[in-house]
Structure formats: C-alpha cells, structure tokens
Amino acid sequence: MIDIAIGIIVSRLNQFFKNEFDLHEDAAVVSNILDLNGAQCVDIDSKVAVFVVNIEKETSPSPYLFKKMSDIDYTQNPPLHINLYIMFAACFSGKSYPEALKFISSTISFFQRNHVFNHINTPEMDEKIEKLTISMENISINDLSSLWGVLSGKYMPSVLYKVRMITFDAMDIKGESHVLRDADASVERR
C-alpha cells in the first residue's frame, strides 16, 4: 500500500516536471540516497530522489469495529491508519546545483497546487486508497542535521512532506455473536 501511494505521488510529480520543463524522461525517482554498501545510488544522479523517512500510526478511536449483518454481529480489528513522511531531495552536484534549486522549487510549487489526491483528480489511483492529503512539514536545523547524518551525512536541497492517510484494513472477522430476538416482539398487541 505504501509503495502504491508513493508511486501515485511520484507519477503525478513526473507529469508536472515533464510539462514544466519539456522533459522526455522522469526527473523524480523512488530511491534510497545510499545503497547497502554506503555508496550513492546511481539512479538518483541529477534526479529528485523520493524516499520515506518515517511512518507513524494515526490514532484510532476504538479498538474494535462492530458490523451488524442480519442476526449476527461481527467483530473486527479496526483499520490501521498511517501517515508517511516523505523526503524529496534534489541530487545534483557541482555546477548543476542551480538545477537542484529549480527542481526543489518546482516540487514545492506542485504540492502547493496539488495537496489532495483523490479518485476525481487522480482517476488512476488504486481503489484501496480513498485519498491522500499532502502537507509540507517544518523541520528545525538541528533535526535536519540529524536526519541527513542518518541518511548520508551530506545535505542536499530537500523538502519534507507528510502524507495522510493510508489505511490498512484486513477485514478479518475476529468474532461473531448471534442476536436473540424476543419471539413475541413481532406480534402486534391490541
């Protein structure tokens, strides 16, 4: 589900970049900054890397969900709602640094215009996702320094967004109970 949500966002962002800059290839890629050996991933050179920096649980109001179907009440675990924190980092080096700033500016502009994705404005969106709401997150210099220290140690022009809300709902029935009805309740009394 997370991969589907990020795929939708990056696909729409790439459409925007192609229209904005008359590009013929994708400028945004879903990728880590570093590979498992600590080297920079090759597929992010001169691209906007998009990656998850945190996943948090949205609080749920009730521990169980009850559904009534005919004379049986079913109990299910509630759906799990999560929020994603997604970083967009412009991975341009040397004399290409102004390009990094251009793509980060365009990313911000895109999300200023498109902060809600739903089935009306994104018909290709998976039916399991009702909507995605995207908002820019502020991050202090100290937190930013810590985050980039964990990621690679080398800051790149970047912006952090919070994506609400992805729902995981297994629809597994945890229990059922039969409802007993009063036999005389249907008899009309005079």
N, C-alpha and C positions, 0 to 999 in steps of 0.2 A: 504493500500500500504506500509506503514512504517513497519507494522508487517511482511509483506511478505519479504521485503528487509532484515530485521534483521534476520528473520528465515533462509534465504538462507545463510547468512554470518555465523551464529552460526552452522548450519548444516555442512557446509564445515570445520569450525574450529574443530568441534567434530570429523569428519572423520580423520582430521590430528592428533588430540590428540590420537585417538584410534590406529592409525598406529604407531605413535611415541612412545607411552608408553604401547602398548599392553593392552589397556583398553577394557572393555566389556560394559561399561555404559558411558553416556555423562558426560563430565567434565565441559562443559560450559552450562549455563542456562540463559535464558532471564528472568530477575527478578529485582525488586527493591532491595535495600540494607535493607530497613526497611519496616515493614508493617504499616498499618494505625495507629496502637497503639504505634508506636515507637520502637517496638521490632525487632531484627534482623530476617529477613525472614529465615525460617528453611530450605528451599530448596537450599540455597546457601552455606551451611556449607561444607567446603572442595571442593568448586567448583569455577569456574571463572564466576562471575556474569556479565552479559552484559546488559547495560541499556542506555537509551537516556538521555543525559544531556542538549542538545539544538537542536532546529530545526530552520534553517534560510532559508529565501527566497533567491533564486538565482535571480539576476536581469534579467528582461525580456526586450528585445529591443523595443518592440512595444506593445501598449495597445490593439490592435485588430488584428485579423488574418482574412484575406480575402481569400475565396476559390471561384474559378470560376467553375461553373458546367453549361454547355450549355449556355443558355441565361440569367442565373440568377447568381448574385454574392451573396454569403452568408458571413455574418459577425459573427465571434465567438470571445469569450474571448480567449486570448492566454493560452496555457498550463501554469500551475504553476510548476516551478522547485524548489525543495527544497534540502538542504543539511542537513545531520544529523551529530551530534557529539555524538559518542558512546564511552562509557567507558567500559573497560574490567578490572575488579577488582578481584584479587585473594583473596578469602575469606577463608584463612587457619589461624588457631590460634595456639598459644603455640609452641610446638616442631615441628609443621607442617610448620612453617614459611619458611624453605628451599623449601618446595613443592610450596609455593606461588611464590617464585622467579623462580622456574623451569617452572611453567605454564605461568608466565608473559613473560619469555624469549622465550618460545615456541610460544606464541601468536605473539610476535614481529617477530620471525623467519617466522611464517606462512604468515603474511601480507607482509613481505619483498619479499617472493616468489610469493604471490598471491595478487597483488594490483589492479587487474582488474577482475571483474566477468562479463562474457557475455554469450550469448547463445552457444558459441562454447565450452568454458571451463567449463560451468555450464549448461548443457542441461536441467536440471530440473527447471531452472529459469523461473518465470512467464513471459508470453508474454507481459504483460503490462510494464515490465521493460526492457529497451534496454540494459543498462549496469550499473554497479556500479564501481566507482573508489574510492579506499580507500587510505588515506594518514595519517601518524602519525602527530599529532599536538603537538607543544611545548606549555607548559603551565608554567607560572612563579610560583615560590614558593608561592608568595602572592595569586595569582589566585587559585592555587591548594589548599591552606589552606582555602580560602573562599568557594571553591566548596565542599570540604569534610566537612566543617562546615555545609553547607546546607544539604548535603546528610546524614550524620550520626554523624559527629564530630570525627570519628575515622578513621584515614588514613589506607588504605590497599594498598599493592603494586598494581599499576594500570597503564594503558596506555590509552591515548585518541586518537581516530581516527576520521577523517572527512570522511563521505561517500557522494560522489557526484554521481549522481544527480537523484533524484526520481521525476518523472513527474506526475502531476495530470492533466488530460485532460478530462473534462466532455463532450466535443464535442457538447455542446448545441449551437444551432444556435440562435443568438441574433437579427438578422435582415436579410432581403433579399431585393435585388433591381433587377428589370428587366432591361436588357440592350436593348436599342433601336438601331436597325441597320438601316443604310441607305438602303432603298429598291433598289436604283439604283447601290449600291456597287457591286452587283453580276453580273450586266450586263457588258459585255465586250464592250469597246468602241474602235472604229476604226478611 
